[in-house]
Amino acid sequence: HIALGALASSAPILYFDDITPQNGYYTIVTKDFKEASTSCYKTIRKSWSEIDKVASKHNGLSILSKRFKTCEHLNYSYELKNYLNNIYARAAQYNDPPTYPVTVVCGGIDGASEGTDILGRIFAGVVAYRGNRTCYDTNAYKYPTETSVGWSWQTCSEMVIPIGRGINDTMFPPAPFNLKSFIKECKSFYGVPPRPHWVTTYYGGHDIKLILHRFASNIIFSNGLRDPYSSGGVLEDISDTVLAIHTVNGSHCLDILPAKQSDPQWLVQQRQIEVEIIQGWITKYNADLLAFKVFKQ
């Protein structure tokens, strides 16, 4: 009896093997920004072609390097675009109260002085999110941490999550998931080839909800709908003991972060509901254990 139950916070268990559309993650990032500010969303959407336009000019990369105050000279326009992509994705994924980073980014973009062009507004969003710095390291999100290395290893070795984007389906430029490139990258980093079909093979097929209904119990799947990973999450109860709890304004793993006095009431209530469910499991377990002991006597 190692475990009686589980709280699976922000677990995208339906994002494997094309069960969820590839663009699910970035669709929610886009939705978060659009709901925060339509003008901010439109500016971001227009900015990618503007970056390409400037980059194609003579000394275009030098111009972009200066305008975005990059710590190192840009060698390719995609270095800047990847950096901005990471800012927007992280702001949406960890759009936690009370600061709400998406609102912070959009506040910078929308709050730029009148007459500021698109790239100037985008840079104002970077400053609002990252703070006022002497320069901005476009490699900031590439440096390994224990969490990033662990998660990268897990997605390479077991849990291949095919996140991608099509044409005009998000506020980002198209970037479909490329399995061949992903395999090459994983082999380079860890020496292991990814197994994109492992989850659905090991756990018995693509209909993971049906499998959970038949064989699982005592699981809470909690999701915040502002978390891009919720696109691959369980959002409805599967059975009386496999339950789904979601909050409209929640972000990634917010319910398992330490409680704060500034926590909104909906978050406090979510945690209370989860605790009550877990207490119910423990109460039932102890009652069953007592009944079993009495039966044996």
RASUL-V405417 format. One record per residue. RES is the residue in one letter. NEAR is the number of other C-alpha atoms within 8 Angstrom. D_FIRST is the distance of its C-alpha to the first C-alpha in Angstrom with 2 decimals. Layout:
res/near/d_first
RES/NEAR/D_FIRST
RES/NEAR/D_FIRST
//
This chain:
res/near/d_first
H/3/0.00
I/3/3.78
A/5/5.64
L/8/7.01
G/9/10.33
A/8/13.02
L/8/16.63
A/9/18.64
S/12/21.95
S/14/24.96
A/13/23.10
P/11/25.87
I/8/23.85
L/10/27.03
Y/14/29.25
F/15/28.70
D/13/31.21
D/8/33.77
I/8/31.69
T/11/33.07
P/7/36.71
Q/12/37.21
N/12/39.14
G/13/36.43
Y/13/35.72
Y/13/39.40
T/11/40.31
I/12/38.27
V/15/39.72
T/11/43.10
K/8/42.33
D/11/41.28
F/15/44.57
K/11/46.68
E/7/45.37
A/10/46.03
S/9/49.57
T/9/51.37
S/8/53.96
C/13/51.34
Y/12/49.68
K/9/53.12
T/12/54.05
I/11/50.94
R/9/51.50
K/9/55.12
S/11/54.41
W/11/53.15
S/7/56.48
E/10/58.30
I/12/56.49
D/9/57.46
K/8/60.99
V/11/61.45
A/13/59.80
S/7/62.30
K/7/65.24
H/5/67.04
N/7/65.08
G/10/62.54
L/13/59.57
S/9/61.50
I/10/62.08
L/12/58.38
S/12/57.48
K/8/59.94
R/9/59.04
F/8/55.33
K/9/56.03
T/12/53.73
C/8/53.30
E/7/54.18
H/8/56.63
L/12/55.05
N/6/55.52
Y/7/54.26
S/11/53.90
Y/6/50.31
E/10/49.35
L/10/50.36
K/10/48.88
N/8/45.47
Y/12/45.60
L/9/46.45
N/9/43.81
N/9/41.16
I/10/42.56
Y/10/42.47
A/10/39.00
R/9/37.50
A/12/39.45
A/16/38.01
Q/13/34.39
Y/10/34.37
N/16/36.81
D/10/35.40
P/8/37.22
P/6/39.50
T/8/41.31
Y/10/40.44
P/12/41.44
V/13/42.73
T/10/45.19
V/12/46.12
V/13/46.94
C/14/48.88
G/10/50.61
G/16/51.97
I/14/53.04
D/9/54.67
G/7/56.06
A/10/58.09
S/5/61.79
E/4/63.95
G/4/65.24
T/8/62.30
D/6/61.64
I/10/58.34
L/10/57.32
G/10/58.37
R/14/56.10
I/13/53.15
F/11/53.78
A/11/53.94
G/14/50.43
V/13/49.27
V/11/50.91
A/12/49.37
Y/11/45.85
R/7/46.20
G/7/48.76
N/6/52.35
R/7/52.37
T/5/55.12
C/7/53.51
Y/9/50.45
D/8/48.32
T/11/47.56
N/7/44.99
A/7/43.06
Y/7/40.02
K/5/40.04
Y/6/39.24
P/6/35.75
T/6/33.11
E/6/29.59
T/6/28.32
S/8/30.94
V/9/30.48
G/8/26.69
W/8/27.14
S/8/30.10
W/9/28.23
Q/9/25.41
T/11/28.03
C/14/29.95
S/11/27.28
E/11/24.97
M/12/25.72
V/12/29.46
I/9/30.58
P/11/34.21
I/10/35.83
G/12/39.57
R/15/42.63
G/11/45.52
I/7/49.11
N/8/49.72
D/8/46.28
T/12/45.38
M/10/47.42
F/11/46.78
P/10/48.72
P/9/47.33
A/7/44.73
P/9/42.93
F/9/39.79
N/6/41.01
L/7/38.47
K/6/40.89
S/7/41.34
F/9/37.62
I/11/37.03
K/9/39.92
E/8/38.62
C/13/35.10
K/10/36.67
S/7/38.98
F/6/36.34
Y/7/33.49
G/7/34.89
V/8/32.40
P/10/33.42
P/12/31.46
R/10/29.81
P/11/30.81
H/8/29.38
W/9/26.04
V/11/23.91
T/12/25.65
T/8/25.64
Y/7/22.02
Y/8/20.72
G/8/23.36
G/9/26.47
H/7/28.29
D/6/27.24
I/11/23.96
K/7/24.12
L/7/24.38
I/12/21.42
L/11/19.27
H/11/20.80
R/6/19.91
F/6/16.41
A/9/14.84
S/9/13.80
N/11/13.34
I/12/15.37
I/13/18.45
F/16/21.10
S/15/23.60
N/20/26.98
G/16/30.34
L/13/33.10
R/16/35.22
D/18/32.66
P/15/33.96
Y/13/30.48
S/16/30.05
S/13/32.32
G/12/29.37
G/14/26.82
V/14/25.42
L/11/27.84
E/7/27.39
D/9/24.65
I/11/23.26
S/7/21.81
D/6/21.04
T/8/17.57
V/15/18.51
L/13/21.08
A/13/23.79
I/11/25.49
H/10/28.53
T/11/31.40
V/7/34.89
N/7/35.67
G/15/32.33
S/15/32.01
H/15/29.40
C/10/26.18
L/9/28.35
D/9/25.82
I/6/23.58
L/6/26.66
P/4/27.58
A/5/29.42
K/5/33.22
Q/4/35.99
S/6/37.56
D/10/34.62
P/7/36.02
Q/6/35.04
W/7/33.37
L/11/30.89
V/9/30.26
Q/8/29.67
Q/11/27.28
R/9/25.04
Q/8/25.37
I/8/24.34
E/9/21.18
V/8/20.30
E/8/21.12
I/8/18.87
I/9/15.84
Q/8/16.98
G/8/17.15
W/11/13.52
I/9/12.65
T/8/15.50
K/8/14.51
Y/8/10.98
N/8/12.85
A/8/15.57
D/8/13.59
L/8/12.04
L/8/15.66
A/8/17.13
F/8/15.09
K/8/16.28
V/7/19.76
F/6/19.78
K/5/19.05
Q/4/21.95
//
